[in-house]
Amino acid sequence: MSVVVEGALILQDPETGEQIAIKASELDFQSDVIDEDRGMGAEIAHVAEVEVEIGDGTRTVRLEVYEYPVGCLNHEELDSGGLDVIQSVKVDIVIENEREDD
């Protein structure tokens, strides 16, 4: 399975109005089984963190994608590091041999 992300995450500093875009290609997901004993199999968390320079400092943006059951997008959470979300990305879970670009 793999996380497929499309588009760009556009964030805005609420104090300065400065905007920053994080392209889908900049999100590098690390995956880990967080619960092996769920009723329909394992639950897997895919997490990507990106450090961005905006305003007068650095913010950490974190996107968490939960796969449960295997192969199905169950839930996603975005921690924007205190920035306003102007545009989000489209997220999906895809079985490797089903990817369109293969």
N, C-alpha and C positions, 0 to 999 in steps of 0.2 A: 504494500500500500504506500501511497505517497500523498502529501498535501500539495494541491495545485492552487496557486494564488494568481489572480488576474487583476490588472489595474494598478492603481497607486493609492496609497494612503496619504491623504493630504491633511496636515495638522496646522493649527494656527495658535500662536502665542496669544493668550487672552489679554495680556497687558500691552503688547506692542503692535499686534495685528500681523506680525511677520508670519509668513507661511513657509512650510517645508513639505516636500513630497518624498515619500519613501516608495520606490518602485517595488513591484512584486519580486523582481529578481534579487533584490537586496535582503529579502527575508530568508534566512538560513535556519531551517527547522531542525531541532534535536528531538528525538522521539524516545519515549520510555513507557513501558507497561506500568500503569499505576494501580491496577487491580486485576489480578488473574482469575479471581473467583466469582465474577459476576454471572448472572443467570444465562446470558447469551454469549459467554466467552470473555475474553480479556478486554479491558478498557485501556486505550493508549492515549497518552498526552503528547502532542507535538507542540513545541515551544520555540518561538523565534524572538530574539531580543536585538534591538538596534539602538545604538547610542547616537543621538542627534545634537548638533550644535545649533541652538536657536536662542534668540534674545541674548541675555548676558550669561548663558551657561549651557550645561550639557543635560539633556534629559534622556531617560531610558524608556523606550517604547517596547511593550511586550505584547505579543499576540499568542494566545493559547488556543489550540484546536484539539477537541476531544473526539476520539474515534471509538464508537461503541454502538452496536457490535462491530467487529472488525470489518472494515470496508465502508462504514456508514459515518457520516458527519453527525455527531450528536450535539455538540455545543461548541461555541467559540466565545472567547473573552478578549477584550482589548484594554490594556492599561496604557493610556496615551501619555503618561508621565505628566499629567496636569495640563496638557494642551487640548484645545478644542478640536474635535474631529469634524472636518469639513466634508471629507469623502472617505469612505472605507474601501476595502478591497473585497473581491468576491473569492470565497474560500470553498474548496471541495476536497473530498477524499476520493482518490482514484486508484483502482487496481492497476498495477504497472502495465499489463498487456492491453488495457483499455484506453491508454493515453492516445489522444489524437495525433500527436507529433511523432509517434513511433512508426 
